[in-house]
Amino acid sequence: MTVTERAGLLIVAHGSTVNPDSSAPTLGHAAEIRRRQVFADVECAFWKEEPSLRDALFLFDAESIREVYVVPNFISEGYFTQTVVPRELQLNGRITKRSNEQIWRYCEPVGNHPLMTELLLKRARYVAPDAAPAKTSLLIVAHGTDLNENSAVAAKREAEKIRALGKYAAVLNVYMEERPLVSDWWKLTKTDNVVVVPFFISDGLHSYEDIPVLLGIAVAAHADRSHSGSPTPVTARGEIFRHNPYAIDGRSLFYAPSIGTDPGFADIILEQALDAKS
């Protein structure tokens, strides 16, 4: 499955200055791909962490690495994939030839890959293995904002694809900051079982605290629930995922880690790179 002995893979992601878990999935996927020895070299670069995107220009030795495949570990096309990454990496299109004769190939973001649908279904089954899909609602949660409508579009696209399969009683794309709101899940769904999968690259403040508070399965110090139940205080990172199912108003709510933490992302990253070669 080797692309070439003289090719490198660069995985680019957002990163965070305040959340140490932000880069963990990207680094983990890179380690798995490195283990498979598909590329001569595999590196990561981030917008908000080290090594920075600009540092990536110097990560691959031009004499030993003649091609570099750049895969954005982002859920959707948007400001970062269309503006920030090309600018910082000095890319002038899908194929950029450097002054040192090194060729850089800019690939599609992971969120555009068809396997994303399969991973969402896999994550839903994993978090609620005993919940019959025909009696379960599946909610795909994205951020949702006027600043980047593409994240909302990606969630809607995946919801439509899964809905067309007819496996779940209902499949909804919901958002933190635009309608339909994830906080209205109990009004939007009618089934006894509800599975919620965050459509994010990594787990962080949104998946650890913001979404659980909006769902009513946890409360922040400044928040109260608007409907009945007994949510617990926000706990240590990752602890929120270990209490499934949550019993709320006689219903069972299952809450999954962000989709980008799935090991299957390594396969998607590889396929995006291989597709750019063909």
C-alpha positions as CSV (number, residue, x, y, z in Angstrom):
1,M,0.0,0.0,0.0
2,T,3.1,2.2,-0.2
3,V,2.5,5.4,-2.2
4,T,6.2,5.9,-2.8
5,E,9.4,5.6,-0.8
6,R,9.9,9.3,-1.3
7,A,6.5,10.6,-0.2
8,G,5.5,12.3,3.1
9,L,2.1,12.8,4.8
10,L,1.3,16.0,6.6
11,I,-1.9,15.9,8.7
12,V,-3.1,19.4,9.6
13,A,-5.6,20.3,12.3
14,H,-6.8,23.2,14.4
15,G,-5.3,22.4,17.8
16,S,-5.8,24.4,21.0
17,T,-3.9,26.5,23.4
18,V,-6.2,25.7,26.3
19,N,-7.3,22.1,25.6
20,P,-4.6,19.4,25.7
21,D,-7.0,16.8,24.3
22,S,-7.5,18.8,21.1
23,S,-4.5,17.4,19.2
24,A,-4.6,14.0,20.8
25,P,-6.7,12.3,18.1
26,T,-4.7,13.8,15.2
27,L,-1.4,12.6,16.9
28,G,-2.9,9.2,17.5
29,H,-4.0,8.8,13.9
30,A,-0.5,9.9,12.7
31,A,1.1,7.3,14.9
32,E,-1.1,4.5,13.5
33,I,-0.4,5.6,9.9
34,R,3.3,5.8,10.7
35,R,3.1,2.2,12.1
36,R,1.7,1.0,8.8
37,Q,4.7,2.4,6.9
38,V,2.6,3.7,4.0
39,F,4.7,6.9,3.8
40,A,8.4,7.5,4.3
41,D,7.5,10.2,6.8
42,V,4.3,11.3,8.7
43,E,4.1,14.6,10.5
44,C,1.4,16.8,12.1
45,A,1.0,20.6,12.2
46,F,-1.6,22.8,13.9
47,W,-3.0,26.3,13.7
48,K,-3.1,26.7,17.5
49,E,-0.3,24.4,18.7
50,E,3.3,23.4,17.9
51,P,4.5,22.5,15.4
52,S,2.7,25.3,13.6
53,L,1.4,25.2,10.1
54,R,4.3,27.5,9.0
55,D,6.8,25.2,10.7
56,A,5.5,22.4,8.5
57,L,7.2,24.0,5.5
58,F,10.5,22.7,7.0
59,L,9.4,19.3,8.3
60,F,10.2,17.3,5.1
61,D,13.7,17.1,3.7
62,A,13.5,18.0,0.0
63,E,16.2,15.5,-1.0
64,S,14.6,12.4,0.5
65,I,10.9,13.5,0.3
66,R,9.9,14.5,-3.2
67,E,6.1,14.6,-2.6
68,V,4.1,15.8,0.5
69,Y,0.4,14.9,0.8
70,V,-1.5,17.4,3.0
71,V,-4.7,16.1,4.6
72,P,-6.8,18.5,6.6
73,N,-8.2,16.8,9.7
74,F,-11.3,19.0,9.7
75,I,-15.0,18.0,9.6
76,S,-15.9,20.3,6.7
77,E,-14.7,22.7,4.1
78,G,-14.6,26.2,5.4
79,Y,-12.4,29.1,6.4
80,F,-9.5,27.0,7.8
81,T,-9.3,24.5,4.9
82,Q,-10.0,27.1,2.2
83,T,-8.0,30.1,3.6
84,V,-5.9,29.5,6.6
85,V,-4.2,26.2,5.6
86,P,-3.3,27.2,2.0
87,R,-2.0,30.6,3.2
88,E,0.1,29.3,6.0
89,L,1.5,26.4,3.9
90,Q,1.9,28.7,0.9
91,L,-0.2,26.4,-1.4
92,N,-1.5,27.8,-4.6
93,G,-3.9,25.1,-5.5
94,R,-4.3,21.3,-5.3
95,I,-0.8,20.9,-6.5
96,T,2.1,23.2,-5.5
97,K,5.6,22.9,-6.8
98,R,8.2,24.4,-4.4
99,S,11.4,26.2,-5.5
100,N,13.3,23.1,-4.3
101,E,11.2,20.9,-6.7
102,Q,9.2,19.3,-3.9
103,I,5.6,18.7,-4.9
104,W,2.8,19.4,-2.3
105,R,-0.6,17.8,-2.9
106,Y,-3.5,19.4,-1.0
107,C,-6.1,16.8,-0.3
108,E,-9.8,16.9,0.7
109,P,-10.7,17.2,4.4
110,V,-11.5,14.1,6.2
111,G,-15.1,15.1,6.7
112,N,-15.8,14.9,3.0
113,H,-15.0,11.2,2.8
114,P,-17.9,8.7,2.3
115,L,-16.7,6.6,5.1
116,M,-17.8,9.3,7.6
117,T,-21.3,7.9,7.4
118,E,-20.1,4.4,8.3
119,L,-18.1,5.8,11.3
120,L,-21.1,7.7,12.6
121,L,-23.2,4.5,12.5
122,K,-20.4,2.5,14.1
123,R,-20.1,5.1,16.9
124,A,-23.9,5.1,17.5
125,R,-23.9,1.3,17.7
126,Y,-20.9,1.3,20.1
127,V,-22.4,3.7,22.6
128,A,-25.9,2.0,22.6
129,P,-25.4,-1.6,21.6
130,D,-28.7,-2.8,23.1
131,A,-30.9,0.0,21.8
132,A,-32.9,-1.2,18.8
133,P,-32.3,1.3,16.0
134,A,-36.0,1.1,14.9
135,K,-36.9,2.4,18.4
136,T,-34.1,5.0,18.7
137,S,-33.5,8.5,17.5
138,L,-29.9,9.4,16.4
139,L,-28.8,13.0,16.8
140,I,-25.6,14.3,15.0
141,V,-24.5,17.5,16.8
142,A,-22.4,20.2,15.2
143,H,-21.5,23.7,16.4
144,G,-23.6,25.7,14.0
145,T,-22.8,29.4,13.5
146,D,-23.2,32.2,11.0
147,L,-19.4,32.4,10.9
148,N,-19.0,29.0,9.2
149,E,-22.2,27.5,7.7
150,N,-20.3,24.6,6.2
151,S,-20.1,22.7,9.5
152,A,-23.8,22.8,9.7
153,V,-24.1,21.7,6.1
154,A,-21.8,18.7,6.8
155,A,-23.9,17.5,9.7
156,K,-27.1,17.9,7.6
157,R,-25.5,15.9,4.8
158,E,-24.6,13.0,7.1
159,A,-28.0,13.0,8.8
160,E,-29.7,12.8,5.4
161,K,-27.5,9.9,4.3
162,I,-28.2,8.0,7.4
163,R,-31.9,8.8,7.3
164,A,-32.1,7.4,3.8
165,L,-30.9,4.0,5.1
166,G,-34.1,3.7,7.2
167,K,-32.4,2.1,10.2
168,Y,-33.3,4.6,12.9
169,A,-36.7,5.8,13.9
170,A,-35.4,9.4,13.4
171,V,-32.1,10.9,12.4
172,L,-31.6,14.6,13.1
173,N,-28.9,17.2,12.6
174,V,-28.9,19.5,15.6
175,Y,-26.6,22.4,16.7
176,M,-25.3,24.2,19.6
177,E,-25.9,27.7,18.3
178,E,-28.6,27.5,15.6
179,R,-31.9,25.7,15.1
180,P,-32.7,22.9,15.5
181,L,-31.0,23.2,18.9
182,V,-29.5,20.2,20.6
183,S,-31.0,21.6,23.9
184,D,-34.4,20.8,22.4
185,W,-33.7,17.1,21.9
186,W,-36.4,16.1,24.2
187,K,-39.0,18.0,22.1
188,L,-37.5,17.0,18.8
189,T,-37.6,13.3,19.4
190,K,-40.4,10.9,20.4
191,T,-38.5,7.6,21.0
192,D,-37.6,6.1,24.3
193,N,-33.9,5.9,23.2
194,V,-31.9,8.8,22.0
195,V,-28.3,8.5,20.8
196,V,-26.2,11.7,20.5
197,V,-22.9,11.8,18.6
198,P,-20.9,15.0,18.5
199,F,-19.7,15.8,15.0
200,F,-16.3,17.2,16.1
201,I,-12.7,16.2,15.4
202,S,-11.7,16.0,19.1
203,D,-13.2,16.0,22.5
204,G,-12.9,19.3,24.4
205,L,-15.0,21.9,26.1
206,H,-17.9,21.4,23.7
207,S,-18.1,17.7,24.2
208,Y,-17.0,17.5,27.8
209,E,-19.2,20.3,29.1
210,D,-21.2,22.5,26.7
211,I,-23.2,19.8,24.9
212,P,-23.8,17.7,28.1
213,V,-25.2,20.9,29.8
214,L,-27.4,21.6,26.7
215,L,-28.6,18.0,26.9
216,G,-29.4,18.2,30.6
217,I,-27.1,15.4,31.6
218,A,-24.7,17.7,33.4
219,V,-24.8,21.2,34.8
220,A,-22.1,23.8,34.9
221,A,-21.8,26.1,38.0
222,H,-23.9,28.8,36.3
223,A,-26.5,26.6,34.6
224,D,-29.8,25.1,35.5
225,R,-31.9,22.6,33.6
226,S,-35.1,23.7,32.0
227,H,-36.9,20.4,32.3
228,S,-37.3,17.7,34.9
229,G,-34.5,15.4,35.9
230,S,-31.4,15.4,38.1
231,P,-28.3,16.3,36.1
232,T,-24.9,15.9,37.8
233,P,-22.1,18.5,37.9
234,V,-19.6,18.4,35.1
235,T,-17.0,15.9,36.0
236,A,-13.5,15.1,34.9
237,R,-12.7,15.0,31.2
238,G,-14.0,11.9,29.6
239,E,-16.1,10.9,32.6
240,I,-19.3,12.1,31.0
241,F,-19.1,9.3,28.4
242,R,-18.9,6.6,31.0
243,H,-22.4,7.0,32.6
244,N,-24.5,5.8,29.7
245,P,-27.4,5.6,29.5
246,Y,-28.7,8.7,31.2
247,A,-32.3,8.3,32.4
248,I,-34.2,11.5,31.8
249,D,-38.0,11.9,32.0
250,G,-38.4,8.1,31.6
251,R,-36.2,8.0,28.5
252,S,-32.7,6.7,27.9
253,L,-30.1,9.1,26.4
254,F,-26.8,7.7,25.2
255,Y,-23.9,10.2,24.7
256,A,-20.9,9.4,22.6
257,P,-17.4,10.8,22.4
258,S,-16.7,13.1,19.3
259,I,-16.5,11.2,16.0
260,G,-13.0,12.3,15.3
261,T,-11.6,10.2,18.1
262,D,-12.6,7.0,16.2
263,P,-9.5,5.0,15.2
264,G,-11.1,4.6,11.7
265,F,-10.0,8.2,11.0
266,A,-6.6,6.8,10.2
267,D,-8.1,4.9,7.2
268,I,-9.9,8.0,6.0
269,I,-6.8,10.1,6.2
270,L,-4.9,7.5,4.2
271,E,-7.7,7.3,1.6
272,Q,-7.9,11.1,1.2
273,A,-4.1,11.1,0.5
274,L,-4.3,8.1,-2.0
275,D,-7.2,9.8,-3.8
276,A,-5.1,12.9,-4.3
277,K,-2.4,10.8,-6.1
278,S,-4.8,9.3,-8.6
